[in-house]
Amino acid sequence: MSLLVVGLSHRSAPMDLVEQASPGDAGAAALTAAVRAGEDVGEAVVLATCNRTEVYVDAATFHGALQEVGQALSHLSGVALDELSPHLYVHYEDRAVHHLFSVASGLDSMAVGERQILGQVRAAFRAAQHEGAAGTVLNPLFQHALRVGKQAHTETSIDRVSRSLVELGLERAAGHLESLAGARTVLIGAGSMSGLAAATLSRSGISDVTVINRTRERADRLAAQYGFRSEDWSRLPELGARADLIVTCTGATQHVVDEAAVRRVRGSADTPLAILDLAMPRDVAPGVGALPGVGLWSLADLQERAEDSGAEVDPAVAEVRQLVTGEVGAYLVSRRAQAVAPTVTALRSRAADVVAAELQRLDQRLPDLPERERQEVQRTVQRVVDKLLHAPTVRVKALASDTDGRGDYASVLRELFDLDPYDVAAVSTPPETGGLV
């Protein structure tokens, strides 16, 4: 069995196609079940966010699993497979591990370094565990990915990279407005990206901020954290009409701010209004930016500008990339060692059976042998067997852990010692896994 990931994201496809193909939280379970219904897929985890849909599977065959995942994506989304296929990316084995670790660390996000994706990976993994869809292959993989993601945020300054996008947006707004510090600001949304925006606004000296969210309680909490105000969602048109700066980052699937609404509240005014749209998919209709006096910057615009200015080679990004590379190597070494362990266990079990059979034959031939002498013979035979098995078992573990991954040493060991593959499979079957991560 092998690891395969098939995905569609903001990096590989137009956002309207990404949105159309996304199963959302409600459809992720159906997609998991559809993928696992095929003959070539065992385990599966579906990571579905606003700007990516990825299916991680334990594949019996590469081409068979790839076809089954593609067909399931097409069927449940209603998007024809020939329309989806050019935009799908496929990673296999080592590259799939590297991709997941990069995603969990925030390296593959639109806003590089943002923390939200780590929580989304964790939620997708928990859902798969709950559905019984993650087992001996995907359980350790996602456990390790979550540790790598957490390590990236706690041991490096990767968070600063995503903050720099908000700061870059405020720089653009400052060039559009007369005074950024005194700007009447409306912050729409109260999720993790909104929290990042709120912290950046506060650090930039912007104090006239009103937080609005569909759930008032969450708006209250975020506003209180930075000494801002909060208001009901129904007051958005009124507050938006008086705003100099709007920062929006909700999880809505449709536009929160559209062209007609802005025209209605602004009338014929052409006073400067800066809008930072940090949501994916976008909260603000693109046409809003063409209205008189309005400056609009989306997350994609800011990411492009950040890359042009060299943010992509930020030292924190380089540090996390190095961390991911090292952890991928460590994971692969561990997995190869674990893969050969059942064969080593089966070999030792076979040896124990041989010793037991020979001692039984000895008892039949020498029934009057004193127990003390019998035990000494048993210890001697066991020492001989242990010494004979020590070198090959240690060596096969070392060879299996070799990072170049050459050779199926477990298979060679089974062939040399004529081990029954069914015995090895029985050793490989673990007990039920514990609680959720």
C-alpha atoms as one frame of an Amber mdcrd trajectory, in Angstrom:
protein
   0.000   0.000   0.000   1.237   3.511  -0.825   0.404   7.105   0.022  -1.294
   9.242  -2.628  -2.699  12.773  -2.492  -4.913  14.297  -5.175  -5.785  17.966
  -4.788  -7.133  21.191  -6.195  -6.211  24.563  -4.712  -5.737  28.276  -5.317
  -2.289  27.437  -6.672  -3.535  25.055  -9.350  -6.941  26.340 -10.454  -9.111
  29.469 -10.780 -10.909  30.236  -7.535 -14.355  29.796  -9.081 -13.428  26.216
 -10.013 -11.945  25.603  -6.559 -15.171  26.834  -4.966 -17.323  24.781  -7.320
 -15.369  21.593  -6.661 -15.188  22.034  -2.884 -17.409  19.615  -0.932 -17.392
  21.887   2.123 -17.589  20.509   5.652 -20.934  18.846   4.983 -19.737  17.039
   1.863 -16.326  15.931   3.119 -17.743  12.807   4.774 -19.600  11.867   1.580
 -16.416  12.315  -0.447 -14.476  10.164   2.029 -17.070   7.395   1.768 -17.179
   7.617  -2.030 -13.403   7.361  -2.319 -13.194   4.406   0.066 -15.919   2.558
  -1.842 -13.403   1.863  -4.610 -11.262  -1.270  -4.816  -7.932   0.573  -4.841
  -8.376   2.820  -1.797  -8.148   1.717   1.810  -7.864   4.686   4.165  -8.769
   8.275   3.287  -8.634  11.783   4.768 -10.352  14.693   3.006  -9.014  18.193
   3.674 -11.620  20.675   2.412 -11.114  24.400   3.055 -12.223  27.580   1.305
  -9.284  27.430  -1.081  -8.303  23.767  -1.327  -9.747  20.275  -1.581  -7.258
  17.470  -1.023  -7.821  13.729  -0.723  -5.121  11.689   1.021  -5.450   7.941
   0.512  -3.690   4.684   1.185  -3.580   3.336  -2.384  -3.377  -0.315  -3.419
  -2.400   0.793  -6.935  -1.414   4.242  -8.135  -3.478   4.482 -11.301  -6.501
   2.725  -9.856  -6.645   4.961  -6.787  -6.028   8.086  -8.877  -8.957   7.213
 -11.139 -11.267   6.466  -8.206 -10.442   9.725  -6.404 -10.878  11.763  -9.591
 -14.236  10.178 -10.355 -15.468  10.743  -6.796 -14.439  14.408  -6.909 -16.185
  14.874 -10.243 -19.357  13.047  -9.252 -19.915  14.840  -5.949 -18.989  18.310
  -7.236 -20.843  18.081 -10.522 -17.719  19.268 -12.368 -16.800  17.132 -15.375
 -13.639  15.095 -14.879 -12.063  16.438 -18.073 -12.579  19.962 -16.684 -11.096
  19.065 -13.307  -8.141  16.963 -14.468  -5.919  19.743 -15.900  -6.024  21.523
 -12.532  -5.515  18.540 -10.223  -2.100  17.995  -8.652  -0.942  14.537  -7.655
   1.779  13.646  -5.151   2.920  10.102  -4.420   4.769   8.581  -1.490   7.691
  10.829  -0.367   6.335  13.847  -2.253   2.901  13.332  -0.673   4.454  13.351
   2.800   6.380  16.530   1.971   3.234  18.198   0.647   1.181  17.425   3.758
   3.923  18.655   6.104   4.217  21.852   4.033   0.453  22.395   4.158   0.299
  21.845   7.928   3.168  24.312   8.415   1.439  27.077   6.444   3.936  27.050
   3.570   1.282  26.274   0.961  -1.318  28.787   2.178  -2.346  31.903   0.282
  -1.180  33.892   3.299   2.084  32.050   3.949   2.449  31.157   7.616  -1.187
  31.556   8.674  -2.212  29.282  11.540  -5.756  28.459  10.465  -4.711  25.649
   8.136  -3.192  23.687  11.034  -6.565  23.621  12.770  -8.229  22.594   9.511
  -5.784  19.703   9.063  -6.495  18.612  12.628 -10.274  18.793  12.061 -10.024
  16.767   8.836  -7.956  14.109  10.596 -10.376  13.906  13.526 -13.301  13.514
  11.132 -11.516  10.644   9.360 -10.767   8.958  12.681 -14.394   9.324  13.734
 -15.521   7.724  10.464 -12.994   4.908  10.805 -11.313   6.074   7.591  -7.811
   6.651   9.018  -5.822   3.623  10.100  -2.283   2.295  10.251  -1.047   4.376
   7.298  -2.742   7.755   7.684  -2.921   7.875  11.497   0.859   8.135  12.064
   1.253  10.362   9.000  -1.241  12.984  10.172  -0.064  12.754  13.787   3.433
  13.609  12.579   2.164  16.373  10.265   0.335  18.051  13.147   3.488  17.958
  15.267   5.494  19.507  12.425   2.886  22.255  11.947   2.885  23.076  15.645
   6.672  23.077  15.726   6.786  25.474  12.769   4.681  28.037  14.641   6.281
  27.632  18.066   9.952  27.364  17.067  10.153  29.788  14.126   8.831  33.233
  13.273   6.693  31.990  10.356   3.652  33.795  11.833   5.362  37.063  11.003
   5.193  36.303   7.282   1.393  36.225   7.230   1.329  39.339   9.399   3.449
  41.041   6.781   0.636  40.620   4.237  -1.730  42.605   6.467   1.007  45.169
   7.032   1.548  45.380   3.290  -2.181  45.950   2.853  -2.104  48.753   5.396
   0.798  50.323   3.524  -1.357  50.361   0.388  -4.265  51.809   2.360  -2.020
  54.516   3.838  -1.135  55.649   0.348  -4.822  55.885  -0.523  -6.125  57.599
   2.628  -5.296  61.001   4.093  -4.569  59.542   7.540  -4.254  55.873   8.379
  -3.922  56.359  12.138  -7.197  58.270  12.320  -9.089  56.074   9.858 -12.573
  55.019  10.885 -12.169  51.278  10.469 -14.622  48.400  10.209 -13.245  44.899
  10.709 -15.629  42.276   9.312 -15.212  38.758  10.712 -13.892  37.312  13.958
 -11.927  34.210  12.911  -8.201  33.547  13.047  -7.349  35.820  10.109  -9.487
  38.577  11.631  -7.580  38.156  14.871  -4.342  38.571  12.932  -5.752  41.705
  11.277  -6.933  43.096  14.621  -3.490  42.640  16.156  -1.866  44.352  13.168
  -4.334  47.257  13.264  -3.680  47.759  16.960   0.086  47.576  16.518  -0.162
  50.143  13.700  -1.815  52.647  16.023  -5.309  52.412  14.498  -7.740  52.681
  17.412 -11.062  53.670  15.841 -12.074  50.099  14.983 -15.494  48.456  15.039
 -15.655  44.659  14.816 -18.701  43.100  13.165 -19.437  39.403  12.907 -22.550
  37.334  12.229 -22.128  35.874  15.710 -22.062  38.919  17.998 -20.438  37.050
  20.869 -17.306  36.340  18.826 -17.138  39.975  17.724 -17.388  41.047  21.377
 -14.479  38.801  22.392 -12.189  39.963  19.610 -13.009  43.642  20.157 -12.446
  43.398  23.916  -9.018  41.861  23.364  -7.748  45.029  21.646  -9.968  47.704
  23.164 -12.081  48.032  20.006 -15.870  48.357  19.686 -18.243  45.658  18.435
 -21.632  45.921  16.767 -24.427  43.741  15.404 -24.179  42.414  11.854 -27.277
  44.410  10.879 -25.339  47.669  11.294 -22.782  46.795   8.611 -24.312  49.052
   5.873 -24.500  52.025   8.224 -20.970  51.638   9.569 -19.585  50.839   6.144
 -21.014  54.116   4.804 -18.986  56.107   7.365 -15.797  54.038   7.144 -12.455
  55.128   5.748 -11.002  51.634   5.943 -12.727  48.253   5.733 -10.843  45.058
   6.505 -12.833  41.913   5.816 -11.973  38.251   6.334 -15.035  36.086   6.852
 -15.659  32.471   5.936 -18.588  33.367   3.688 -18.951  31.549   0.376 -20.595
  34.575  -1.291 -19.662  38.235  -1.416 -20.255  40.127   1.813 -19.687  43.479
   0.097 -21.026  43.924  -3.427 -20.936  46.762  -5.908 -24.593  47.738  -5.550
 -24.377  47.924  -1.757 -21.317  50.180  -1.834 -22.938  52.454  -4.417 -26.062
  52.647  -2.273 -24.341  53.628   0.977 -21.790  55.989  -0.628 -24.142  57.650
  -3.074 -22.205  59.985  -5.330 -19.394  60.494  -2.841 -15.895  59.987  -4.121
 -14.140  60.355  -0.772 -11.305  57.854  -0.277 -12.272  54.393   0.957  -9.667
  51.624   1.309 -10.767  47.980   1.461  -8.511  45.069   2.359 -10.148  41.773
   1.395  -8.246  39.074   3.278 -10.786  36.303   2.690 -10.628  33.261   0.433
 -12.936  33.111  -1.405 -13.199  36.880  -1.681 -15.616  38.812   0.524 -15.687
  41.801  -1.823 -16.921  41.775  -5.416 -14.032  42.779  -7.753 -16.157  45.531
  -9.310 -16.112  47.470  -6.042 -12.524  48.484  -6.737 -13.599  50.342  -9.878
 -15.956  52.691  -7.983 -14.866  56.336  -7.539 -12.563  56.857  -4.567 -12.373
  53.152  -3.681  -9.063  51.319  -3.388  -9.440  47.529  -3.139  -6.683  44.988
  -2.424  -7.402  41.274  -2.210  -5.311  38.619  -0.497  -4.109  37.452  -3.912
  -3.000  41.003  -4.775  -1.071  41.301  -1.529   0.535  37.873  -1.918   1.692
  38.779  -5.426   3.158  42.054  -4.205   4.820  40.282  -1.272   6.478  37.794
  -3.606   7.634  40.597  -5.879   9.196  42.341  -2.896  11.062  39.224  -1.749
   8.823  38.056   1.111   8.875  34.581  -0.395  12.506  34.179   0.644  11.887
  35.435   4.169  14.342  33.721   6.576  11.405  32.279   8.542  10.052  30.643
   5.397  13.478  29.170   4.637  13.718  27.904   8.225  10.338  26.170   8.048
  11.203  24.637   4.690  14.342  23.206   6.240  12.299  21.924   9.197   9.816
  20.242   6.851  12.597  18.596   4.830  14.208  17.223   7.980  10.923  15.947
   9.388   9.992  14.280   6.103  13.286  12.397   6.234  12.715  11.391   9.863
   9.188  10.206   9.106  10.266   8.125   6.117  13.075   6.483   8.098  10.607
   5.645  10.874   8.046   4.288   8.419  10.567   2.049   6.671  11.752   0.691
  10.022   8.169   0.016  11.063   7.438  -1.684   7.755  10.094  -4.339   8.373
   9.224  -4.825  12.065   6.349  -7.324  11.479   8.650  -9.484   9.351  11.318
  -9.460  12.064   8.663 -10.369  14.637   7.396 -13.194  12.422  10.967 -14.468
  11.991  11.537 -14.570  15.740   8.160 -16.258  16.192   9.176 -18.913  13.635
  12.454 -19.431  15.479  10.599 -19.811  18.779   8.329 -22.435  17.186  11.359
 -24.348  15.892  12.994 -24.294  19.336   9.759 -25.485  20.983   9.363 -28.303
  18.453  12.956 -29.505  18.931  12.623 -29.450  22.727   9.431 -31.480  22.443
  11.279 -34.002  20.270  14.061 -34.066  22.887  11.483 -34.839  25.609  10.206
 -37.770  23.544  13.668 -39.179  23.002  14.959 -38.558  26.536  11.872 -38.651
  28.755  13.991 -39.210  31.871  16.219 -36.200  31.330  16.333 -34.219  34.609
  14.570 -30.872  34.534  17.745 -28.980  35.386  19.594 -30.435  32.385  16.545
 -29.903  30.162  16.426 -26.188  31.097  20.155 -25.835  30.396  19.679 -27.381
  26.948  16.765 -25.012  26.302  18.852 -21.969  27.289  21.755 -23.116  25.118
  19.565 -23.675  22.070  17.866 -20.295  22.612  21.231 -18.526  22.845  22.369
 -20.118  19.590  19.166 -19.054  17.819  19.350 -15.514  19.219  22.959 -15.102
  18.088  22.192 -16.416  14.626  19.221 -14.045  14.229  20.831 -10.993  15.790
  22.975  -9.893  12.836  20.333 -10.298  10.096  17.579  -8.603  12.100  19.761
  -5.652  13.080  21.069  -5.354   9.540  17.649  -5.525   7.886  16.356  -2.766
  10.176  19.333  -0.590   9.290  18.897  -1.237   5.568  15.164  -0.546   5.733
  15.850   2.778   7.485  18.193   3.902   4.717  16.746   7.173   3.409  17.368
   6.249  -0.213  14.590   3.682   0.116  16.259   1.110  -2.166  14.985  -2.451
  -1.966  12.190  -4.269  -0.167  14.307  -5.863   2.530  11.321  -7.272   4.397
  10.392  -9.208   1.262  13.939 -10.545   0.968  13.883 -11.655   4.600  10.546
 -13.437   4.085  11.939 -15.211   1.014  15.195 -16.295   2.675  13.503 -17.747
   5.758  10.376 -18.976   3.946   8.033 -16.935   6.158   4.312 -17.186   5.573
   3.066 -13.716   4.420  -0.194 -14.366   6.268   1.736 -14.713   9.521   3.437
 -11.381   8.814   0.075  -9.750   8.054  -1.299 -11.005  11.356   1.629  -9.453
  13.204   1.054  -6.197  11.286  -2.544  -5.809  12.430  -2.484  -3.390  15.391
  -5.030  -3.053  18.191  -7.633  -0.295  18.047  -6.063   3.159  18.116  -6.637
   5.443  21.065  -8.410   8.755  21.354  -8.512  11.578  18.871  -5.635  13.998
  18.447
